[in-house]
Amino acid sequence: MVRILGTCAALALLLVVSFPFARDAYHRYQVAQRLKPLMNDHDQAAWRDWSGDAVSFGRSLYARCMLTNGQNAIACEPYKVAIQ
């Protein structure tokens, strides 16, 4: 009985500890799927090497687009939508 309760407690603790990591990985996947059609080969290579979160990478792409195309450019709208 004690062994079963200990196993259940260990599994519950494992779930609690792993939940934030799984949630972050899923969010990174979602943002990556929205950004993928907008990225060129250079951006995709930078994404693979990116160690930060997905939204900050999207913000950097959005900022670069704004510098290239001007403030509030329509061409940058897909980046803005992808990081929301």
C-alpha positions as CSV (number, residue, x, y, z in Angstrom):
1,M,0.0,0.0,0.0
2,V,2.8,2.4,0.9
3,R,4.6,1.5,-2.3
4,I,1.5,2.3,-4.4
5,L,1.0,5.7,-2.6
6,G,4.7,6.5,-3.0
7,T,4.6,5.7,-6.7
8,C,1.5,7.9,-7.1
9,A,3.1,10.7,-5.3
10,A,6.2,10.4,-7.4
11,L,4.2,10.5,-10.6
12,A,2.2,13.5,-9.4
13,L,5.4,15.3,-8.6
14,L,6.9,14.4,-12.0
15,L,3.8,15.8,-13.7
16,V,3.9,19.0,-11.7
17,V,7.6,19.5,-12.5
18,S,7.4,18.7,-16.2
19,F,4.2,20.7,-17.0
20,P,5.9,24.1,-17.5
21,F,8.5,22.6,-19.8
22,A,5.9,20.8,-21.9
23,R,3.7,23.9,-22.1
24,D,6.7,26.0,-23.2
25,A,7.7,23.4,-25.8
26,Y,4.1,23.3,-27.2
27,H,3.9,27.1,-27.3
28,R,7.3,27.2,-29.2
29,Y,5.9,24.6,-31.6
30,Q,2.7,26.7,-32.2
31,V,4.6,29.9,-32.9
32,A,7.1,28.1,-35.1
33,Q,4.3,26.7,-37.2
34,R,2.8,30.2,-37.6
35,L,6.2,31.8,-38.5
36,K,7.5,29.0,-40.8
37,P,5.8,30.3,-44.0
38,L,7.2,33.8,-43.3
39,M,10.9,32.7,-42.7
40,N,13.5,32.3,-45.3
41,D,16.4,29.8,-45.1
42,H,18.6,32.2,-43.0
43,D,15.7,32.8,-40.5
44,Q,15.1,29.0,-40.2
45,A,18.8,28.4,-39.4
46,A,18.7,31.2,-36.8
47,W,15.5,29.6,-35.4
48,R,17.2,26.2,-34.9
49,D,20.1,27.9,-33.0
50,W,17.8,30.2,-31.0
51,S,17.9,29.4,-27.3
52,G,15.3,31.9,-26.2
53,D,11.5,31.6,-26.3
54,A,9.5,31.6,-29.5
55,V,7.8,34.9,-29.0
56,S,11.1,36.8,-28.6
57,F,12.3,35.3,-31.8
58,G,9.1,36.4,-33.5
59,R,9.5,39.9,-32.1
60,S,13.0,40.1,-33.5
61,L,11.7,39.1,-36.9
62,Y,8.9,41.7,-36.6
63,A,11.4,44.4,-35.5
64,R,13.6,43.6,-38.5
65,C,10.6,43.8,-40.8
66,M,9.6,47.2,-39.3
67,L,13.2,48.5,-39.9
68,T,13.2,47.3,-43.4
69,N,9.7,48.3,-44.5
70,G,8.9,51.2,-42.2
71,Q,6.8,51.7,-39.1
72,N,3.3,50.0,-39.2
73,A,4.0,48.5,-42.6
74,I,1.3,46.1,-44.0
75,A,4.0,43.6,-45.0
76,C,4.9,43.1,-41.2
77,E,1.3,42.3,-40.2
78,P,1.8,38.5,-40.6
79,Y,4.7,38.6,-38.1
80,K,2.5,40.5,-35.6
81,V,-0.3,38.0,-35.9
82,A,2.1,35.0,-35.6
83,I,3.5,36.1,-32.3
84,Q,0.2,36.8,-30.6
